[in-house]
Amino acid sequence: MNRVFCEMKYKLITVITDHENADLVASAMFDAGAEGADILDRSDFADLLKSDVIWDYADESVLRGGSEVKVSATVAETDAEFLSALEANLAAMKRNGVRYGEISCRLIDEEDWANEWKKYYKPIVTSAVTVVPTWIKYAPAEGEKVMKLDPGMAFGTGEHATTRMCLDMMNAAGRSVIDVGCGSGILGIAAAVTGAKSVYMCDIDAQAVDAARANAALNGAECRIEKADLIEGDEKADLVFANLTADILERLAPSVGKHLNEGGEIVASGIISERLDEVKDAFAAEGFTVAEERADGDWCALRLVK
């Protein structure tokens, strides 16, 4: 692999795959430590161009070329471990039939990346709220709740199945909410927009915390947002959102109960289907039962009660 060294801030790691394997490659990136993954899929973009969404920018040249899908993640320039961890994850997945091709790495600065990913996002309509990136014009229907979002380098505009399922399972009106691993703040802010009594968000990544605070201000949402590894302190809520990974959910299972009010529930997402049973087992061991289960492609989400 060719690597270009220059004075920039981030490494952009891109894996070539196809439509059927894109989410699995993204999962390998999350498991390697990525805070987000961007999937450039021509078939998704073609569907967008057929929709009624008004775009400030839409480059139809994206549709030219073959059926390849690009899955990308950004990590700090100083991160020396992500690429090797990703390659190991993909090699293990390849033995189980996951298809992927070239893995490339190049250095970019934040400004270049910001202009690139904005081309491919779109409003996300869910049963609870419509998430609209700030650079897109959108006319809401009567009564439709809309939240504005500028994901920045924390990614996450609600496009991924794991986030969409959380939004579709949201029942936050009049309830206190915790969003653990909040990323750009989409779930916590959506809870506030849909009438949550209070919202607390946390993330281990300081950059995500900054993005979540900016997005909360953008929507006039009163949310308390802190840098923390999972949920620290004595925070308690009626509803906890945890859109993480299977490994982190299993680490969260023993402690999350103490952060739930009586009759509270947790919505857990980011679970690849092949690891669903072990996540269920981890929560069952702590006295949780599954009240609702959803699947979207290879991804699963659970509503758990104790």
C-alpha positions in Angstrom: 0.0 0.0 0.0 1.3 3.4 -0.9 1.3 6.0 1.9 1.8 9.7 1.4 3.3 11.6 4.3 2.5 15.3 4.6 1.4 17.8 7.2 -2.3 17.0 7.5 -4.5 16.0 10.4 -6.3 12.7 9.5 -5.8 9.4 7.8 -8.6 8.4 5.4 -8.8 4.6 5.2 -11.0 3.3 2.3 -12.0 -0.3 1.6 -13.5 -1.3 -1.8 -16.3 -3.8 -1.5 -19.9 -4.3 -2.9 -23.4 -3.4 -1.8 -24.0 -6.7 0.0 -20.8 -6.5 2.1 -20.6 -2.7 2.8 -22.2 -2.9 6.3 -20.0 -5.7 7.3 -16.9 -3.8 6.2 -18.2 -0.8 8.2 -18.6 -3.1 11.2 -14.9 -4.2 10.9 -14.0 -0.5 11.0 -16.0 0.1 14.1 -14.5 -3.0 15.8 -11.0 -1.7 14.9 -11.9 1.6 16.8 -13.4 3.9 14.2 -15.8 6.5 15.6 -17.8 6.4 12.3 -17.8 5.0 8.8 -18.9 6.5 5.5 -20.4 4.3 2.8 -20.4 5.6 -0.7 -22.9 3.3 -2.6 -24.0 4.3 -6.1 -27.3 2.4 -5.7 -28.2 4.5 -2.6 -27.3 7.7 -4.4 -29.4 6.7 -7.4 -32.4 6.3 -5.1 -31.7 9.7 -3.6 -31.8 11.4 -7.0 -35.2 9.9 -7.6 -36.6 11.3 -4.4 -38.3 14.7 -3.7 -35.4 16.0 -1.6 -34.0 19.4 -2.7 -30.3 19.4 -2.8 -27.8 22.4 -2.8 -25.4 20.0 -4.5 -25.8 16.7 -6.3 -23.0 15.3 -8.4 -24.5 12.8 -10.8 -21.0 11.7 -11.8 -21.1 9.5 -8.7 -23.3 7.2 -10.7 -20.7 6.6 -13.3 -18.4 3.5 -13.0 -19.0 0.0 -11.8 -20.8 -1.5 -8.9 -18.1 -1.0 -6.3 -18.8 0.5 -3.0 -16.3 2.6 -1.0 -16.4 2.3 2.8 -14.2 4.9 4.6 -13.2 5.9 8.1 -11.0 8.7 9.4 -8.6 8.3 12.3 -6.0 10.6 13.8 -2.7 11.0 11.8 -0.9 9.6 14.9 -3.1 6.5 15.2 -0.6 3.7 14.4 -2.9 0.8 15.4 -6.2 1.2 13.4 -5.0 0.1 10.0 -3.5 -3.2 11.3 -6.5 -3.9 13.4 -8.8 -3.3 10.5 -6.8 -5.6 8.2 -6.9 -8.3 10.8 -10.7 -8.0 11.2 -11.2 -8.1 7.5 -9.0 -11.1 7.0 -11.0 -13.0 9.6 -14.3 -12.0 8.0 -13.0 -13.0 4.6 -12.7 -16.5 5.8 -16.4 -16.4 6.5 -17.2 -15.2 3.0 -17.1 -11.4 3.3 -15.9 -9.9 0.0 -13.6 -6.8 -0.2 -10.8 -5.6 -2.4 -8.2 -2.8 -2.2 -7.5 -1.1 1.1 -6.1 2.4 0.7 -4.8 5.0 3.1 -4.2 8.7 2.4 -3.7 11.8 4.6 -6.2 14.6 4.4 -7.0 17.8 6.4 -10.3 18.4 8.0 -11.4 21.1 5.5 -11.0 18.7 2.5 -12.9 15.9 4.3 -15.7 18.3 5.3 -16.4 19.3 1.7 -16.2 15.8 0.4 -18.7 13.9 2.7 -21.4 16.7 2.4 -22.1 15.6 -1.1 -23.6 12.3 -0.1 -25.9 12.9 2.9 -29.6 13.3 2.7 -32.5 13.9 5.2 -33.5 10.8 7.2 -37.2 10.4 7.8 -38.2 8.2 10.8 -41.3 7.7 12.8 -40.0 10.0 15.6 -38.2 12.8 13.8 -36.7 13.9 10.4 -32.9 14.5 10.6 -31.8 17.2 8.1 -28.2 18.1 7.5 -27.8 21.8 7.8 -26.7 22.3 4.2 -29.8 20.8 2.7 -33.1 22.6 2.1 -36.1 20.7 3.4 -39.8 21.6 3.6 -41.4 19.6 6.5 -44.9 18.4 6.3 -47.5 19.8 8.8 -46.7 18.4 12.2 -43.4 16.8 11.2 -40.7 17.2 13.8 -37.3 18.2 12.3 -33.9 18.4 13.8 -30.9 20.0 12.1 -27.6 18.3 12.2 -24.0 19.2 11.2 -22.1 15.9 12.0 -18.7 17.3 11.4 -15.8 14.8 11.8 -18.0 12.8 14.3 -20.1 11.6 11.3 -23.5 10.1 12.0 -26.5 11.8 10.4 -28.8 8.9 11.0 -28.3 7.1 7.6 -26.9 4.0 9.1 -29.4 1.2 9.9 -28.3 1.1 13.6 -29.2 4.7 14.1 -32.4 4.6 12.1 -33.7 1.7 14.2 -33.0 3.7 17.4 -34.9 6.7 16.0 -37.8 4.4 15.0 -37.9 2.9 18.5 -37.8 6.3 20.2 -40.5 7.0 22.8 -38.9 9.9 24.7 -41.8 12.4 25.2 -42.0 13.3 28.9 -39.2 11.0 29.9 -35.6 11.5 31.1 -33.1 10.2 28.5 -29.4 9.1 28.5 -27.5 8.8 25.2 -24.3 6.8 25.9 -21.7 7.0 23.1 -23.6 10.0 21.6 -21.3 10.7 18.6 -22.7 13.7 16.9 -25.6 13.8 19.3 -28.4 12.6 17.0 -30.3 10.4 19.4 -30.1 12.7 22.4 -31.1 15.8 20.4 -33.9 13.9 18.7 -35.2 12.9 22.1 -35.1 16.6 23.2 -36.9 17.7 20.0 -39.6 15.1 20.5 -40.4 16.2 24.1 -38.0 14.5 26.5 -38.1 15.8 30.0 -34.3 15.9 30.3 -31.3 14.6 28.2 -27.8 13.6 29.3 -25.3 12.6 26.6 -21.7 11.3 26.9 -19.0 10.0 24.7 -15.4 9.0 25.2 -14.3 11.1 22.2 -13.8 14.8 23.0 -14.4 15.7 19.3 -17.8 13.9 19.4 -18.7 15.8 22.6 -17.9 19.1 20.9 -20.0 18.2 17.8 -22.9 17.1 20.0 -22.8 20.4 22.0 -22.8 22.4 18.7 -25.7 20.4 17.3 -27.7 20.8 20.5 -27.2 24.5 20.3 -28.2 24.4 16.6 -31.6 23.0 17.7 -32.1 25.0 20.8 -32.0 21.7 22.8 -31.2 21.8 26.4 -28.9 18.8 26.9 -26.1 18.1 29.4 -23.1 16.7 27.4 -19.9 15.3 29.0 -16.8 13.4 28.0 -17.1 10.0 29.7 -16.3 6.3 29.2 -19.8 4.8 29.1 -22.0 6.3 31.9 -20.1 7.7 34.8 -21.4 9.1 38.1 -25.0 8.7 39.3 -26.9 9.6 36.2 -30.3 8.0 36.0 -33.0 8.0 33.3 -36.2 6.4 32.1 -34.7 5.6 28.7 -31.1 4.8 27.8 -29.9 4.8 24.2 -26.7 2.8 23.5 -25.9 2.7 19.8 -22.5 1.1 20.2 -20.9 -2.2 19.1 -21.5 -5.8 20.5 -18.3 -5.7 22.5 -19.1 -2.4 24.2 -22.7 -3.3 24.8 -21.5 -6.4 26.6 -19.2 -4.2 28.7 -22.1 -1.9 29.5 -24.6 -4.6 30.5 -23.4 -5.1 34.1 -23.5 -1.4 35.0 -26.4 0.1 33.0 -29.1 -1.1 35.3 -28.1 1.3 38.1 -28.6 4.2 35.7 -32.3 3.2 34.9 -35.2 4.5 36.9 -37.9 2.0 38.0 -39.7 0.7 34.8 -36.9 2.2 32.6 -35.6 0.6 29.4 -32.5 0.5 27.2 -32.5 0.7 23.4 -29.3 -1.1 22.4 -28.2 -1.0 18.8 -25.0 -1.5 16.6 -25.3 -5.3 16.9 -24.2 -7.3 13.9 -26.6 -10.2 13.5 -24.0 -13.0 14.1 -23.4 -11.5 17.6 -27.0 -10.9 18.6 -27.3 -13.9 20.8 -24.2 -13.1 22.9 -25.5 -9.6 23.5 -28.8 -10.9 24.6 -27.1 -13.3 26.9 -25.0 -10.5 28.4 -28.1 -8.5 29.3 -30.1 -11.6 30.3 -27.4 -12.3 32.9 -28.1 -8.9 34.4 -31.9 -9.5 34.6 -33.0 -7.8 31.4 -35.6 -9.2 29.0 -36.2 -8.4 25.4 -39.3 -6.3 24.9 -38.7 -5.6 21.2 -36.3 -6.8 18.6 -35.6 -5.2 15.1 -33.4 -6.1 12.2 -32.3 -4.1 9.2 -30.1 -6.1 6.9 -27.2 -7.5 9.0 -27.9 -5.1 11.9 -30.1 -5.6 14.9 -31.5 -3.5 17.8 -33.1 -4.4 21.0 -35.5 -2.8 23.5 -34.6 -4.2 26.9 -36.5 -3.9 30.2 -35.5 -5.1 33.7 
